[in-house]
Amino acid sequence: MFSPFEQFELNSLVPINIVLPWTKSNLLDTGVINLSFTNSSFYAVMIVVVCFVLSYFVWNASTVVPKAWQSVLELIYSFVLGVVTENIGKTNLKYFPFLSTVFIFILMSNLFGMIPYCFTVTSHISITFALAFSICLSLLILGLTMHKNVFFKSFLPEGTPLALAPLLVVIELVSYSSHAISLSVRLFANILSGHALLKILAGFMWTLASLGGIFVIASFAPFMVVFALTGMEFGVAALQAYVFTVLTCIYLKDTLYLH
């Protein structure tokens, strides 16, 4: 039987291994940097290209009445615009292109993973953490650029007794540093667990059906569960993109106004 986690395996499509020069000579035989182009890399690039092509044709469409796929993308645009306006205000809409790009990339990555035999990019912590860490690092640079030394006051609440200052500073630093972890783990864990559960139930259904006889009828029970979970996974795909974007908006607002 195939493992439920086989669908998450990384496969090298274009092997690229760089041997560090100081490891060729002697004792160290692990100095190899693996920069291979994997199936995860392929689907990530493909998702970016698809998003770019769809956006290009939507904004450059010459038809007066939009087609169905144009209407869907325009609805996504309006939805994300509402989320951004609600969380960071109309005065900060210059950040909307960045936030909409984050939302659409995560949404498309999650939805691509629902297609049979496609790879789910967001099911790997390396992808979600790299995305979350780059966002948090960018917000840190933005905060330092806008507020200079005043930015560090956000790690010590106003009116804090001097005796509690060291403890609260450490707590605030840990809390701020955990933003990238919370963003990445939430997305990764939800997508990974949902796909693994679907695979387990689908395998159980197939095992029952292959036994023949009354077990074929019994296999309809897990089939209905798989059918319902598949619909729920589509909802989770959209929900996780929404949650990731909303939390990014909240962190951005905290950076802009030092809350």
C-alpha positions in Angstrom: 0.0 0.0 0.0 1.1 3.5 -0.7 1.8 5.8 2.3 -0.7 8.7 2.7 2.4 11.0 2.9 3.8 9.8 -0.5 1.9 12.7 -2.2 4.2 15.2 -0.3 7.5 13.7 -1.4 10.0 16.0 -3.1 11.3 14.7 -6.4 14.3 16.2 -8.1 13.5 17.2 -11.7 16.8 18.9 -12.5 19.6 17.9 -10.1 21.9 20.7 -9.1 24.5 19.9 -6.5 27.3 22.3 -5.6 30.3 20.8 -3.8 32.0 23.3 -1.5 35.7 23.6 -2.4 37.0 23.2 1.1 35.3 19.8 1.5 36.9 18.1 -1.5 40.2 17.4 0.2 39.7 15.5 3.4 37.5 14.9 6.3 34.3 16.6 5.5 32.2 14.7 3.0 28.9 16.5 3.6 29.7 19.9 2.1 27.2 19.6 -0.8 24.6 22.3 -1.4 21.5 20.8 -3.0 19.8 23.4 -5.3 17.9 20.9 -7.4 14.8 22.0 -9.2 12.1 19.9 -7.7 8.4 19.2 -8.3 7.7 21.7 -5.6 9.7 24.3 -7.5 8.0 23.4 -10.7 4.5 23.9 -9.3 5.4 27.1 -7.5 6.7 28.6 -10.8 3.7 27.3 -12.7 1.3 28.9 -10.2 3.1 32.2 -10.4 2.9 32.1 -14.3 -0.8 31.1 -14.2 -1.6 34.0 -11.8 0.3 36.4 -14.0 -1.3 35.3 -17.2 -4.8 35.4 -15.7 -4.3 38.8 -14.2 -2.9 40.1 -17.5 -5.9 39.0 -19.5 -8.4 40.2 -17.0 -7.0 43.8 -16.8 -6.4 43.9 -20.6 -9.7 42.4 -21.6 -11.6 44.3 -24.3 -15.0 42.7 -23.8 -17.7 44.9 -22.2 -19.4 42.0 -20.5 -16.8 40.0 -18.5 -16.6 36.3 -18.9 -17.1 33.8 -16.0 -13.4 33.5 -15.2 -13.0 37.3 -15.4 -15.9 37.8 -13.0 -14.3 35.3 -10.5 -11.0 37.2 -10.5 -12.8 40.5 -10.2 -14.7 39.1 -7.2 -11.4 38.0 -5.6 -10.0 41.5 -6.2 -13.0 43.1 -4.6 -12.9 40.7 -1.7 -9.2 41.2 -0.9 -9.6 45.0 -1.3 -12.4 44.8 1.4 -10.1 42.8 3.7 -7.2 45.2 3.3 -9.5 48.3 3.7 -11.1 46.9 6.8 -7.8 46.0 8.5 -5.3 48.7 7.6 -7.6 51.5 6.3 -8.0 53.3 3.0 -5.0 55.4 3.6 -2.7 52.4 3.3 -3.9 51.0 0.0 -0.4 51.2 -1.4 0.2 47.9 0.3 -2.8 46.3 -1.5 -0.9 44.9 -4.5 1.5 43.1 -2.1 -1.3 41.7 0.1 -3.5 40.6 -2.9 -0.4 38.8 -4.4 0.0 36.9 -1.2 -3.6 36.0 -1.1 -3.9 34.9 -4.7 -0.6 32.9 -4.5 -1.7 30.9 -1.4 -5.2 30.4 -2.8 -4.0 29.1 -6.1 -1.4 26.9 -4.4 -4.1 25.4 -2.2 -6.5 24.9 -5.1 -3.9 23.4 -7.4 -3.3 20.8 -4.7 -6.9 19.7 -5.0 -6.3 18.6 -8.6 -5.5 14.9 -8.8 -1.8 14.1 -9.3 -0.8 17.7 -8.7 1.6 18.7 -6.0 0.5 20.9 -3.1 3.1 23.6 -2.6 1.8 24.8 0.7 1.9 21.4 2.3 5.7 21.9 2.9 6.9 23.9 5.9 9.9 25.0 3.9 7.6 26.9 1.5 5.2 28.3 4.0 8.0 29.3 6.4 10.0 31.0 3.7 7.0 33.0 2.7 6.1 33.9 6.3 9.7 34.7 7.2 10.2 37.0 4.2 7.0 38.8 5.1 7.9 39.3 8.7 11.5 40.4 7.8 10.0 42.9 5.3 7.7 44.3 8.0 10.7 44.6 10.4 12.6 46.6 7.8 9.6 48.7 7.1 9.1 49.4 10.8 12.8 50.4 11.3 12.7 52.6 8.2 9.5 54.4 9.2 10.0 54.8 12.9 13.8 54.5 13.4 14.7 54.0 17.1 11.1 54.6 18.2 10.2 51.2 16.7 11.9 49.5 19.6 9.5 51.1 22.1 6.8 48.7 20.9 8.6 45.9 22.7 8.1 47.7 26.1 4.5 48.8 26.9 4.2 52.3 28.2 4.0 52.6 31.9 5.7 49.3 32.6 7.4 49.2 36.0 11.2 49.1 35.7 11.5 45.8 37.6 9.3 44.1 35.0 10.9 45.7 32.0 13.5 42.9 31.3 10.8 40.2 31.5 8.3 42.0 29.3 10.9 42.9 26.7 11.9 39.2 26.4 8.2 38.2 26.2 7.5 40.8 23.5 10.6 39.7 21.5 9.5 36.1 21.6 6.0 37.0 20.6 7.2 39.1 17.7 9.6 36.4 16.5 6.9 33.8 16.6 4.8 35.6 13.9 6.6 33.8 11.1 6.2 30.4 12.9 2.5 30.9 13.6 1.8 32.0 10.0 3.7 29.1 8.4 2.7 26.3 10.7 -1.0 27.2 10.6 -1.0 27.0 6.8 1.2 24.0 6.5 -0.5 21.9 9.2 -4.0 22.5 7.9 -3.2 21.7 4.3 -1.0 18.7 5.2 -3.5 17.1 7.6 -6.5 17.6 5.2 -4.8 16.0 2.2 -3.4 13.1 4.3 -6.9 12.4 5.8 -8.4 12.3 2.3 -5.7 9.9 1.2 -6.3 7.6 4.2 -10.1 7.5 3.7 -9.8 7.0 0.0 -7.4 4.1 0.5 -9.8 2.6 3.1 -12.7 2.9 0.6 -10.7 1.3 -2.2 -9.7 -1.6 0.2 -13.3 -2.3 1.1 -14.4 -2.2 -2.6 -11.7 -4.5 -3.7 -12.9 -7.2 -1.2 -16.1 -7.6 -3.2 -19.5 -8.8 -2.0 -21.2 -6.8 0.7 -18.0 -4.8 1.2 -18.7 -3.0 -2.1 -21.9 -1.6 -0.5 -20.0 -0.8 2.7 -17.5 1.2 0.8 -20.1 3.8 0.0 -19.9 5.1 3.6 -16.3 6.2 3.4 -17.0 7.4 -0.2 -19.6 9.8 1.1 -17.2 11.0 3.8 -14.4 11.5 1.2 -16.9 13.4 -1.0 -17.9 15.7 1.9 -14.3 16.2 3.0 -13.3 17.1 -0.5 -15.8 19.9 -0.5 -14.6 21.0 2.9 -11.0 21.0 1.7 -11.9 23.5 -1.0 -13.3 25.7 1.8 -10.2 25.2 3.8 -8.0 26.2 0.8 -9.8 29.5 0.6 -10.1 30.0 4.4 -6.3 29.5 4.9 -5.5 32.0 2.2 -7.9 34.5 4.0 -6.5 33.8 7.4 -2.9 34.2 6.2 -3.8 37.5 4.5 -5.7 38.9 7.5 -2.9 38.1 9.9 -0.4 39.7 7.6 -2.7 42.8 7.5 -2.7 42.8 11.4 1.0 42.6 11.6 1.4 45.3 9.0 -1.0 47.5 10.9 1.0 47.0 14.1 4.2 47.9 12.2 2.6 51.1 10.8 1.1 52.3 14.0 3.3 50.5 16.6 0.4 48.9 18.4 
